């Protein structure tokens, strides 16, 4: 009788164990099914590559941690790490680097031209070729995914100063100022000549230009759209001048040079000249 009771007890225990095992299997399958149902497909773009990931993580930050992707302190994350994930989500990381870079650039030299009576009219002579200088520029640069997005100049330092180029220009001796000059712009122009009298300026000539200046040597007529009125000029073969007048026939690449007498204007005639617009 006692043996029969023991067998019944053992059988009952086996049944209970089997039921527990079956329940555990069913629960595990349920958990797996629930996990699979909650998994999301996400795409992570970083370092120029797309990574496809199926995850059950609930936030962007946790998803990146699961994928083993680190974010630098300056990097940009879209969307933010605390945003909840969803199926089909696209996560993007922009790598950001900020650094100071140095860049060397040349410094242009200035060309100075000096009138001289030691050369014949119209001739020129280079007495110094000039030499470019060098400067070093320091920039704060922001680079996003390998592309420079911001560039800010911090400071500049001169490594070597430029040396001026010097040219002597043959000029007539009388009435011409001395000294070197710097050209802001150089033009080759068709030149004519005038004097303040009626033979050049018509019967209503009063010896004054449209700007009120006294007409004559050193005052020239220009097209203001080419050379602004009031500009200081140096004209090779003529000398220093002021753009102080304009005329109906002086259009485009033409210039009318003032002389004190009609005879002097006739001797000049018409010719091609080089005009320096001075700084």
Backbone as CSV, one residue per row, in Angstrom:
resi,resn,N_x,N_y,N_z,CA_x,CA_y,CA_z,C_x,C_y,C_z
1,UNK,0.842,-1.199,0.000,0.000,0.000,0.000,0.874,1.244,0.000
2,UNK,1.936,1.214,0.804,2.839,2.343,0.896,3.545,2.571,-0.423
3,UNK,3.956,1.478,-1.092,4.621,1.609,-2.392,3.707,2.235,-3.427
4,UNK,2.416,1.864,-3.385,1.475,2.410,-4.349,1.346,3.926,-4.176
5,UNK,1.321,4.395,-2.906,1.229,5.828,-2.649,2.473,6.557,-3.151
6,UNK,3.629,5.950,-2.997,4.884,6.579,-3.448,4.894,6.746,-4.957
7,UNK,4.408,5.638,-5.625,4.379,5.740,-7.089,3.458,6.849,-7.545
8,UNK,2.338,6.994,-6.898,1.400,8.051,-7.251,2.027,9.438,-7.044
9,UNK,2.756,9.569,-5.958,3.398,10.863,-5.665,4.437,11.202,-6.713
10,UNK,5.221,10.188,-7.101,6.259,10.420,-8.113,5.623,10.804,-9.438
11,UNK,4.533,10.092,-9.758,3.839,10.383,-11.018,3.301,11.807,-11.016
12,UNK,2.766,12.210,-9.882,2.224,13.570,-9.773,3.322,14.610,-9.948
13,UNK,4.475,14.349,-9.344,5.610,15.283,-9.476,6.056,15.386,-10.925
14,UNK,6.116,14.257,-11.606,6.520,14.267,-13.021,5.540,15.088,-13.859
15,UNK,4.251,14.902,-13.541,3.244,15.653,-14.286,3.406,17.148,-14.051
16,UNK,3.637,17.499,-12.774,3.817,18.915,-12.440,5.049,19.484,-13.138
17,UNK,6.151,18.737,-13.132,7.390,19.204,-13.771,7.190,19.373,-15.271
18,UNK,6.475,18.409,-15.855,6.237,18.499,-17.289,5.395,19.720,-17.631
19,UNK,4.363,19.957,-16.825,3.518,21.125,-17.047,4.311,22.418,-16.901
20,UNK,5.190,22.456,-15.892,5.994,23.665,-15.671,6.927,23.902,-16.853
21,UNK,7.506,22.808,-17.337,8.420,22.943,-18.481,7.664,23.439,-19.709
22,UNK,6.469,22.889,-19.909,5.675,23.324,-21.067,5.280,24.787,-20.956
23,UNK,4.926,25.183,-19.722,4.540,26.583,-19.510,5.722,27.501,-19.784
24,UNK,6.941,27.099,-19.335,8.140,27.911,-19.560,8.432,28.047,-21.052
25,UNK,8.273,26.928,-21.788,8.525,26.973,-23.232,7.547,27.918,-23.913
26,UNK,6.290,27.799,-23.501,5.272,28.666,-24.098,5.553,30.132,-23.781
27,UNK,5.949,30.400,-22.512,6.251,31.783,-22.109,7.443,32.324,-22.885
28,UNK,8.461,31.466,-23.064,9.651,31.911,-23.802,9.303,32.222,-25.249
29,UNK,8.488,31.349,-25.829,8.072,31.598,-27.206,7.270,32.892,-27.305
30,UNK,6.466,33.142,-26.284,5.672,34.378,-26.271,6.570,35.600,-26.190
31,UNK,7.603,35.497,-25.292,8.547,36.625,-25.161,9.286,36.885,-26.471
32,UNK,9.725,35.798,-27.111,10.427,35.937,-28.382,9.523,36.569,-29.434
33,UNK,8.275,36.096,-29.464,7.334,36.636,-30.439,7.072,38.116,-30.186
34,UNK,6.943,38.465,-28.877,6.724,39.873,-28.550,7.938,40.725,-28.909
35,UNK,9.143,40.181,-28.649,10.369,40.921,-28.978,10.487,41.126,-30.482
36,UNK,10.178,40.045,-31.229,10.248,40.180,-32.681,9.223,41.189,-33.189
37,UNK,8.066,41.218,-32.533,7.024,42.150,-32.959,7.423,43.595,-32.686
38,UNK,8.230,43.822,-31.600,8.612,45.191,-31.236,9.917,45.632,-31.890
39,UNK,10.628,44.758,-32.599,11.892,45.116,-33.255,11.621,46.076,-34.418
40,UNK,12.553,47.013,-34.586,12.435,48.013,-35.659,13.647,47.950,-36.572
41,UNK,13.402,48.236,-37.840,14.496,48.372,-38.796,14.896,49.847,-38.861
42,UNK,16.169,50.128,-38.582,16.663,51.511,-38.633,17.894,51.571,-39.533
43,UNK,18.143,52.746,-40.094,19.327,52.983,-40.919,20.185,54.041,-40.233
44,UNK,21.448,53.719,-40.017,22.378,54.659,-39.381,23.410,55.090,-40.423
45,UNK,23.458,56.395,-40.695,24.428,56.947,-41.646,25.543,57.631,-40.870
46,UNK,26.766,57.154,-41.052,27.907,57.724,-40.343,29.179,57.407,-41.115
47,UNK,30.120,58.372,-41.138,31.421,58.186,-41.794,31.282,57.767,-43.253
48,UNK,30.257,58.283,-43.914,30.074,58.011,-45.329,29.462,56.654,-45.647
49,UNK,28.971,55.933,-44.633,28.395,54.608,-44.864,27.007,54.515,-44.237
50,UNK,26.163,53.648,-44.810,24.838,53.347,-44.258,24.860,51.985,-43.588
51,UNK,24.411,51.929,-42.345,24.355,50.678,-41.593,22.899,50.325,-41.325
52,UNK,22.484,49.122,-41.756,21.134,48.643,-41.520,21.128,47.839,-40.226
53,UNK,20.177,48.129,-39.345,20.139,47.469,-38.031,18.690,47.179,-37.654
54,UNK,18.478,45.946,-37.132,17.174,45.604,-36.568,17.334,45.576,-35.051
55,UNK,16.563,46.397,-34.378,16.784,46.585,-32.948,15.477,46.645,-32.194
56,UNK,15.572,46.284,-30.916,14.424,46.422,-30.012,14.633,47.598,-29.063
57,UNK,15.731,48.314,-29.221,15.994,49.462,-28.360,14.938,50.543,-28.599
58,UNK,14.661,51.286,-27.546,13.562,52.246,-27.618,14.002,53.679,-27.900
59,UNK,15.308,53.980,-27.790,15.784,55.344,-28.057,16.951,55.319,-29.038
60,UNK,17.210,56.485,-29.625,18.312,56.606,-30.584,19.644,56.334,-29.903
61,UNK,19.827,56.890,-28.696,21.086,56.693,-27.983,21.364,55.235,-27.692
62,UNK,20.349,54.508,-27.218,20.516,53.081,-26.921,20.782,52.285,-28.190
63,UNK,20.154,52.675,-29.276,20.372,51.987,-30.553,21.813,52.142,-31.026
64,UNK,22.360,53.361,-30.904,23.758,53.577,-31.301,24.713,52.796,-30.411
65,UNK,24.386,52.717,-29.123,25.229,51.945,-28.201,25.214,50.472,-28.576
66,UNK,24.039,49.963,-28.923,23.928,48.569,-29.357,24.749,48.323,-30.621
67,UNK,24.761,49.326,-31.525,25.500,49.171,-32.781,26.999,49.403,-32.599
68,UNK,27.424,49.862,-31.420,28.847,50.091,-31.170,29.383,51.339,-31.846
69,UNK,28.519,52.317,-32.069,28.924,53.561,-32.739,29.049,54.664,-31.696
70,UNK,30.229,55.273,-31.634,30.484,56.329,-30.666,30.277,57.702,-31.308
71,UNK,29.877,58.667,-30.462,29.653,60.046,-30.911,30.636,60.953,-30.190
72,UNK,31.388,61.736,-30.975,32.346,62.670,-30.399,31.644,63.858,-29.771
73,UNK,32.354,64.601,-28.913,31.727,65.744,-28.217,31.250,66.849,-29.150
74,UNK,31.869,67.000,-30.329,31.476,68.045,-31.274,30.558,67.529,-32.376
75,UNK,30.371,66.198,-32.438,29.560,65.620,-33.506,28.094,66.026,-33.390
76,UNK,27.417,66.026,-34.540,26.000,66.361,-34.591,25.194,65.085,-34.811
77,UNK,24.108,64.914,-34.038,23.267,63.721,-34.129,21.849,64.124,-34.507
78,UNK,21.339,63.471,-35.565,19.964,63.719,-36.026,19.229,62.388,-36.106
79,UNK,18.096,62.200,-35.384,17.584,63.095,-34.342,18.365,62.944,-33.039
80,UNK,17.950,63.645,-32.000,18.648,63.626,-30.719,18.601,62.232,-30.096
81,UNK,19.515,61.998,-29.134,19.679,60.662,-28.557,18.461,60.191,-27.760
82,UNK,17.660,61.134,-27.237,16.518,60.731,-26.412,15.228,60.511,-27.211
83,UNK,15.304,60.662,-28.531,14.116,60.459,-29.372,13.821,58.965,-29.491
84,UNK,12.549,58.588,-29.405,12.155,57.183,-29.491,12.317,56.664,-30.928
85,UNK,12.749,55.426,-30.996,12.949,54.806,-32.316,11.617,54.297,-32.864
86,UNK,11.582,54.159,-34.194,10.409,53.600,-34.860,10.883,52.868,-36.117
87,UNK,10.025,52.018,-36.625,10.392,51.227,-37.787,10.618,52.130,-38.998
88,UNK,11.751,51.928,-39.688,12.088,52.745,-40.846,12.830,54.028,-40.496
89,UNK,13.208,54.183,-39.256,13.868,55.413,-38.807,15.247,55.557,-39.446
90,UNK,15.610,56.814,-39.756,16.933,57.120,-40.294,17.682,57.982,-39.289
91,UNK,18.828,57.498,-38.873,19.668,58.191,-37.905,20.942,58.647,-38.619
92,UNK,21.322,59.909,-38.422,22.500,60.443,-39.101,23.448,61.081,-38.096
93,UNK,24.734,60.778,-38.261,25.773,61.366,-37.421,26.708,62.157,-38.322
94,UNK,26.910,63.448,-37.992,27.835,64.304,-38.731,29.082,64.477,-37.886
95,UNK,30.219,64.020,-38.414,31.482,64.152,-37.694,31.963,65.598,-37.804
96,UNK,32.267,66.223,-36.668,32.679,67.620,-36.630,34.078,67.731,-36.037
97,UNK,34.936,68.474,-36.749,36.297,68.731,-36.272,36.548,70.226,-36.355
98,UNK,37.092,70.805,-35.306,37.486,72.212,-35.310,38.973,72.295,-35.019
99,UNK,39.681,73.038,-35.884,41.122,73.149,-35.694,41.610,74.487,-36.236
100,UNK,42.820,74.860,-35.839,43.484,76.056,-36.350,44.505,75.613,-37.390
101,UNK,44.420,76.205,-38.588,45.370,75.882,-39.642,46.122,77.144,-40.055
102,UNK,47.338,76.957,-40.514,48.164,78.074,-40.989,48.322,77.958,-42.500
103,UNK,48.244,79.086,-43.168,48.359,79.117,-44.631,49.220,80.306,-45.038
104,UNK,50.182,80.045,-45.903,51.066,81.111,-46.359,50.578,81.679,-47.692
105,UNK,50.620,83.007,-47.811,50.185,83.683,-49.028,51.207,84.754,-49.404
106,UNK,51.390,84.981,-50.712,52.332,86.033,-51.131,51.750,87.421,-50.923
107,UNK,52.620,88.386,-50.751,52.226,89.796,-50.687,52.713,90.447,-51.970
108,UNK,51.801,91.008,-52.735,52.166,91.616,-54.025,53.060,92.838,-53.801
109,UNK,54.009,93.011,-54.693,54.838,94.210,-54.618,54.194,95.331,-55.425
110,UNK,54.599,96.559,-55.112,54.088,97.748,-55.792,55.055,98.164,-56.897
111,UNK,54.519,98.554,-58.044,55.348,99.075,-59.131,55.330,100.595,-59.078
112,UNK,56.500,101.182,-58.922,56.627,102.642,-58.885,57.327,103.113,-60.155
113,UNK,56.757,104.133,-60.763,57.308,104.690,-61.997,57.794,106.112,-61.729
114,UNK,58.981,106.394,-62.200,59.584,107.699,-61.923,60.003,108.364,-63.232
115,UNK,59.483,109.577,-63.508,59.896,110.293,-64.726,61.365,110.693,-64.628
116,UNK,62.056,110.656,-65.753,63.458,111.049,-65.779,63.791,111.699,-67.121
117,UNK,64.725,112.638,-67.083,65.210,113.255,-68.332,66.435,112.528,-68.856
118,UNK,66.861,111.484,-68.139,68.040,110.720,-68.563,67.713,109.757,-69.687
119,UNK,66.436,109.515,-69.917,66.003,108.650,-71.013,65.232,109.477,-72.025
120,UNK,65.285,109.023,-73.261,64.527,109.723,-74.299,63.036,109.539,-74.068
121,UNK,62.250,110.508,-74.556,60.816,110.489,-74.410,60.227,109.167,-74.917
122,UNK,59.424,108.521,-74.078,58.765,107.279,-74.482,59.510,106.020,-74.097
123,UNK,60.807,106.145,-73.736,61.584,104.970,-73.332,61.426,104.731,-71.830
124,UNK,61.637,103.500,-71.421,61.565,103.164,-69.999,62.681,102.196,-69.654
125,UNK,63.012,102.138,-68.365,64.088,101.275,-67.910,63.745,100.748,-66.521
126,UNK,63.800,99.427,-66.369,63.533,98.815,-65.073,64.819,98.841,-64.254
127,UNK,64.764,99.495,-63.099,65.970,99.559,-62.262,65.873,98.610,-61.063
128,UNK,64.684,98.087,-60.801,64.522,97.089,-59.747,63.327,96.223,-60.103
129,UNK,63.535,94.908,-60.176,62.481,94.006,-60.625,61.356,93.859,-59.607
130,UNK,61.648,94.126,-58.359,60.632,93.932,-57.327,60.608,92.496,-56.827
131,UNK,60.124,92.318,-55.636,60.092,90.985,-55.037,58.852,90.865,-54.159
132,UNK,58.126,89.767,-54.339,56.937,89.548,-53.530,57.318,89.214,-52.093
133,UNK,56.492,89.675,-51.162,56.682,89.323,-49.766,55.910,88.064,-49.429
134,UNK,55.902,87.708,-48.144,55.213,86.489,-47.717,54.562,86.739,-46.362
135,UNK,53.319,86.273,-46.233,52.619,86.387,-44.954,52.006,85.040,-44.585
136,UNK,51.834,84.829,-43.291,51.229,83.589,-42.800,49.908,83.943,-42.126
137,UNK,48.832,83.278,-42.551,47.494,83.527,-42.033,47.043,82.338,-41.195
138,UNK,46.447,82.619,-40.053,45.952,81.569,-39.161,44.423,81.611,-39.170
139,UNK,43.813,80.461,-39.494,42.361,80.364,-39.601,41.809,79.355,-38.596
140,UNK,40.665,79.698,-38.006,39.880,78.734,-37.236,38.922,78.076,-38.226
141,UNK,39.022,76.754,-38.364,38.260,76.046,-39.392,37.343,75.019,-38.743
142,UNK,36.105,74.983,-39.217,35.139,73.968,-38.779,34.865,73.047,-39.960
143,UNK,35.088,71.749,-39.742,34.936,70.755,-40.803,33.830,69.785,-40.409
144,UNK,32.855,69.620,-41.292,31.753,68.688,-41.065,31.775,67.608,-42.138
145,UNK,31.971,66.375,-41.707,32.058,65.237,-42.633,33.049,65.504,-43.759
146,UNK,34.197,66.084,-43.408,35.258,66.302,-44.376,35.115,67.559,-45.213
147,UNK,34.040,68.326,-45.030,33.807,69.546,-45.798,33.949,70.762,-44.888
148,UNK,34.722,71.757,-45.345,34.898,72.975,-44.556,33.604,73.781,-44.602
149,UNK,33.009,74.017,-43.427,31.764,74.759,-43.331,31.969,76.181,-42.838
150,UNK,33.046,76.408,-42.116,33.293,77.743,-41.565,34.789,77.976,-41.518
151,UNK,35.188,79.194,-41.894,36.599,79.543,-41.936,36.725,80.992,-41.465
152,UNK,37.387,81.194,-40.341,37.491,82.521,-39.728,38.960,82.873,-39.517
153,UNK,39.357,84.056,-40.037,40.740,84.501,-39.884,40.969,84.948,-38.448
154,UNK,41.985,84.356,-37.818,42.332,84.712,-36.448,43.383,85.819,-36.402
155,UNK,44.452,85.628,-37.171,45.517,86.634,-37.187,46.399,86.412,-38.404
156,UNK,47.218,87.413,-38.689,48.149,87.333,-39.813,49.496,87.876,-39.363
157,UNK,50.547,87.283,-39.860,51.886,87.774,-39.549,52.721,87.838,-40.827
158,UNK,53.490,88.902,-40.952,54.327,89.102,-42.137,55.658,88.379,-41.919
159,UNK,55.973,87.495,-42.848,57.246,86.768,-42.772,58.345,87.564,-43.462
160,UNK,58.022,88.111,-44.617,58.986,88.951,-45.331,58.238,90.057,-46.061
161,UNK,58.790,91.266,-46.028,58.165,92.415,-46.672,58.441,92.397,-48.185
162,UNK,57.492,92.884,-48.991,57.742,92.971,-50.436,58.706,94.105,-50.756
163,UNK,59.362,93.983,-51.902,60.249,95.035,-52.388,59.658,95.625,-53.664
164,UNK,59.581,96.950,-53.722,58.944,97.620,-54.853,59.692,97.386,-56.166
165,UNK,58.910,97.327,-57.246,59.480,97.335,-58.594,59.582,98.794,-59.032
166,UNK,60.728,99.196,-59.544,60.938,100.590,-59.914,61.288,100.688,-61.400
167,UNK,60.600,101.620,-62.062,60.795,101.831,-63.494,61.037,103.310,-63.749
168,UNK,62.060,103.616,-64.525,62.305,104.985,-64.982,61.592,105.172,-66.321
169,UNK,60.921,106.328,-66.485,60.203,106.619,-67.718,60.771,107.904,-68.311
170,UNK,61.188,107.818,-69.563,61.732,108.997,-70.238,60.668,110.066,-70.388
171,UNK,61.020,111.322,-70.025,60.060,112.416,-70.060,60.779,113.689,-70.465
172,UNK,60.009,114.609,-71.040,60.610,115.886,-71.397,60.928,116.664,-70.120
173,UNK,61.873,117.546,-70.173,62.362,118.204,-68.970,61.513,119.346,-68.481
174,UNK,60.916,120.139,-69.332,60.258,121.371,-68.906,58.873,121.110,-68.354
175,UNK,58.584,121.727,-67.222,57.224,121.765,-66.699,56.720,120.471,-66.130
176,UNK,57.567,119.489,-65.905,57.108,118.194,-65.408,57.567,118.008,-63.972
177,UNK,56.628,117.625,-63.108,56.983,117.379,-61.713,57.865,116.161,-61.592
178,UNK,58.519,116.031,-60.467,59.415,114.908,-60.224,58.872,114.036,-59.090
179,UNK,59.402,112.860,-58.983,58.977,111.933,-57.935,58.371,110.678,-58.526
180,UNK,58.348,109.607,-57.729,57.789,108.344,-58.205,56.290,108.310,-57.923
181,UNK,55.576,107.381,-58.551,54.142,107.268,-58.333,53.731,105.809,-58.435
182,UNK,52.547,105.517,-57.928,51.986,104.170,-57.957,50.721,104.183,-58.795
183,UNK,50.626,103.293,-59.762,49.451,103.225,-60.643,48.381,102.334,-60.026
184,UNK,47.169,102.860,-59.956,46.038,102.024,-59.546,45.496,101.235,-60.731
185,UNK,45.569,101.866,-61.913,45.128,101.217,-63.150,45.888,101.828,-64.303
186,UNK,46.174,101.038,-65.323,46.921,101.517,-66.488,46.089,101.252,-67.737
187,UNK,45.915,102.285,-68.565,45.123,102.170,-69.785,45.947,102.617,-70.984
188,UNK,45.750,101.940,-72.102,46.294,102.409,-73.368,45.158,103.113,-74.097
189,UNK,45.342,104.435,-74.419,44.230,105.227,-74.924,44.613,106.004,-76.190
190,UNK,43.591,106.357,-76.950,43.770,107.206,-78.131,43.720,108.667,-77.682
191,UNK,44.825,109.392,-77.876,44.921,110.768,-77.375,44.837,111.773,-78.513
192,UNK,44.068,112.818,-78.248,44.056,114.013,-79.100,44.511,115.176,-78.226
193,UNK,44.592,116.406,-78.801,45.080,117.553,-78.036,44.192,118.761,-78.277
194,UNK,44.132,119.659,-77.279,43.345,120.884,-77.414,44.062,122.036,-76.705
195,UNK,43.668,123.241,-77.031,44.108,124.424,-76.275,42.861,125.154,-75.805
196,UNK,42.967,126.093,-74.862,41.762,126.727,-74.300,41.031,127.654,-75.256
197,UNK,41.619,127.986,-76.413,41.023,128.973,-77.305,39.894,128.447,-78.152
198,UNK,39.284,129.306,-78.939,38.121,128.956,-79.761,38.429,127.974,-80.873
199,UNK,39.680,127.938,-81.352,39.986,126.997,-82.445,39.868,125.543,-81.981
200,UNK,40.070,125.300,-80.702,39.919,123.942,-80.169,38.566,123.736,-79.504
201,UNK,38.101,124.774,-78.808,36.906,124.600,-77.964,35.674,125.318,-78.494
202,UNK,35.760,125.956,-79.686,34.589,126.628,-80.234,34.516,128.084,-79.835
203,UNK,33.613,128.827,-80.511,33.564,130.277,-80.331,33.094,130.709,-78.950
204,UNK,32.470,129.799,-78.210,32.000,130.158,-76.886,33.002,129.760,-75.780
205,UNK,34.213,129.404,-76.177,35.215,129.002,-75.194,35.520,130.153,-74.235
206,UNK,35.545,129.841,-72.937,35.851,130.848,-71.928,37.095,130.491,-71.105
207,UNK,37.822,129.446,-71.546,39.037,129.059,-70.829,38.799,128.226,-69.591
208,UNK,37.544,127.809,-69.363,37.214,126.990,-68.198,36.648,125.640,-68.641
209,UNK,36.895,124.623,-67.821,36.357,123.294,-68.115,34.998,123.134,-67.453
210,UNK,34.365,122.000,-67.674,33.042,121.751,-67.089,33.101,121.645,-65.573
211,UNK,34.286,121.401,-65.041,34.433,121.321,-63.582,34.852,122.658,-62.983
212,UNK,35.036,123.675,-63.829,35.440,124.979,-63.350,36.929,125.204,-63.320
213,UNK,37.702,124.211,-63.718,39.154,124.363,-63.729,39.581,125.222,-64.918
214,UNK,40.738,125.826,-64.791,41.294,126.589,-65.900,41.900,125.627,-66.910
215,UNK,41.423,125.702,-68.146,41.895,124.784,-69.178,43.335,125.090,-69.540
216,UNK,44.038,124.046,-70.003,45.420,124.227,-70.409,46.235,122.991,-70.099
217,UNK,47.541,123.170,-70.083,48.431,122.024,-69.892,48.202,121.399,-68.517
218,UNK,48.063,120.077,-68.493,47.843,119.358,-67.245,46.394,119.094,-66.932
219,UNK,45.481,119.640,-67.738,44.051,119.374,-67.568,43.568,118.630,-68.806
220,UNK,42.989,117.445,-68.605,42.608,116.616,-69.752,41.122,116.308,-69.695
221,UNK,40.570,116.036,-70.869,39.164,115.661,-70.985,39.059,114.153,-71.140
222,UNK,38.089,113.548,-70.424,37.937,112.099,-70.423,36.460,111.733,-70.524
223,UNK,36.214,110.447,-70.712,34.865,109.904,-70.581,34.718,109.495,-69.111
224,UNK,33.857,110.171,-68.333,33.752,109.872,-66.896,33.382,108.429,-66.567
225,UNK,32.799,107.729,-67.528,32.479,106.316,-67.269,33.723,105.442,-67.328
226,UNK,34.803,105.968,-67.921,36.064,105.236,-68.001,37.044,105.735,-66.938
227,UNK,37.195,107.055,-66.860,38.057,107.690,-65.865,37.220,108.728,-65.123
228,UNK,36.985,108.575,-63.846,36.159,109.547,-63.110,36.777,110.941,-63.125
229,UNK,35.931,111.961,-63.227,36.412,113.334,-63.154,37.088,113.577,-61.814
230,UNK,38.178,114.322,-61.850,38.940,114.589,-60.630,40.066,113.608,-60.393
231,UNK,40.171,112.545,-61.216,41.234,111.557,-61.024,42.598,112.165,-61.316
232,UNK,43.591,111.771,-60.527,44.981,112.162,-60.799,45.579,111.165,-61.771
233,UNK,46.269,111.673,-62.796,46.787,110.820,-63.863,48.258,111.106,-64.100
234,UNK,48.930,110.086,-64.641,50.243,110.314,-65.238,50.185,109.731,-66.635
235,UNK,50.504,110.557,-67.640,50.409,110.137,-69.040,51.806,110.121,-69.620
236,UNK,52.235,108.927,-70.021,53.578,108.796,-70.555,53.720,109.648,-71.818
237,UNK,54.804,110.439,-71.865,55.021,111.348,-72.981,54.331,112.688,-72.814
238,UNK,53.613,112.879,-71.693,52.902,114.138,-71.438,53.192,114.641,-70.025
239,UNK,52.973,113.774,-69.021,53.265,114.157,-67.655,52.061,113.980,-66.751
240,UNK,52.095,114.645,-65.599,51.014,114.572,-64.638,49.828,115.407,-65.120
241,UNK,48.620,114.943,-64.782,47.419,115.647,-65.238,46.254,115.353,-64.310
242,UNK,45.208,116.181,-64.473,43.949,115.992,-63.755,42.841,115.785,-64.778
243,UNK,41.993,114.784,-64.520,40.819,114.590,-65.379,39.801,115.655,-64.995
244,UNK,39.818,116.810,-65.707,39.016,117.947,-65.305,37.966,118.375,-66.299
245,UNK,37.792,117.617,-67.377,36.819,118.036,-68.386,36.280,116.808,-69.099
246,UNK,35.210,117.016,-69.851,34.647,115.968,-70.698,34.176,116.611,-71.988
247,UNK,33.968,115.793,-72.999,33.545,116.333,-74.288,32.661,115.356,-75.020
248,UNK,31.839,115.881,-75.945,30.919,115.013,-76.675,31.646,113.971,-77.512
249,UNK,32.810,114.328,-78.033,33.557,113.385,-78.881,34.512,112.506,-78.079
250,UNK,34.646,112.772,-76.780,35.566,111.982,-75.953,34.755,110.885,-75.281
251,UNK,34.651,109.750,-75.946,33.873,108.626,-75.457,34.721,107.363,-75.462
252,UNK,34.530,106.555,-74.449,35.236,105.275,-74.379,36.713,105.455,-74.140
253,UNK,37.519,104.816,-74.978,38.965,104.753,-74.767,39.685,105.945,-75.416
254,UNK,39.148,107.157,-75.175,39.750,108.365,-75.751,40.074,109.354,-74.636
255,UNK,41.084,110.184,-74.884,41.479,111.211,-73.929,41.946,112.434,-74.719
256,UNK,41.609,113.627,-74.250,41.980,114.882,-74.921,42.921,115.647,-73.985
257,UNK,44.171,115.829,-74.419,45.199,116.419,-73.579,45.245,117.929,-73.758
258,UNK,45.292,118.652,-72.651,45.325,120.100,-72.705,46.721,120.652,-72.944
259,UNK,46.826,121.677,-73.797,48.071,122.407,-74.034,47.773,123.900,-73.889
260,UNK,48.814,124.662,-73.657,48.612,126.100,-73.434,48.378,126.875,-74.724
261,UNK,48.886,126.351,-75.857,48.728,127.060,-77.132,48.212,126.126,-78.202
262,UNK,47.603,126.718,-79.210,47.096,125.946,-80.334,48.244,125.268,-81.092
263,UNK,49.371,125.955,-81.213,50.523,125.406,-81.925,51.030,124.143,-81.231
264,UNK,51.103,124.175,-79.895,51.569,123.009,-79.146,50.613,121.836,-79.309
265,UNK,49.306,122.138,-79.318,48.317,121.084,-79.512,48.445,120.470,-80.898
266,UNK,48.673,121.290,-81.915,48.850,120.769,-83.278,50.104,119.907,-83.385
267,UNK,51.166,120.306,-82.685,52.405,119.502,-82.745,52.185,118.116,-82.135
268,UNK,51.377,118.067,-81.105,51.104,116.756,-80.489,50.280,115.886,-81.427
269,UNK,49.264,116.477,-82.030,48.430,115.728,-82.973,47.599,114.654,-82.301
270,UNK,47.626,113.471,-82.882,46.916,112.311,-82.330,47.892,111.145,-82.221
271,UNK,47.822,110.452,-81.124,48.717,109.309,-80.934,48.191,108.405,-79.806
272,UNK,48.789,107.249,-79.730,48.439,106.306,-78.656,49.299,106.629,-77.436
273,UNK,48.666,106.697,-76.255,49.411,106.985,-75.038,49.056,105.966,-73.962
274,UNK,49.957,105.852,-72.979,49.710,105.018,-71.819,49.333,105.934,-70.657
275,UNK,48.148,105.693,-70.088,47.616,106.539,-69.022,47.627,105.759,-67.718
276,UNK,48.271,106.336,-66.708,48.302,105.740,-65.366,47.308,106.481,-64.483
277,UNK,46.342,105.757,-63.961,45.415,106.337,-62.971,46.067,106.123,-61.615
278,UNK,46.382,107.210,-60.938,47.204,107.154,-59.737,46.378,106.860,-58.487
279,UNK,47.049,106.313,-57.490,46.388,106.048,-56.205,46.169,107.356,-55.455
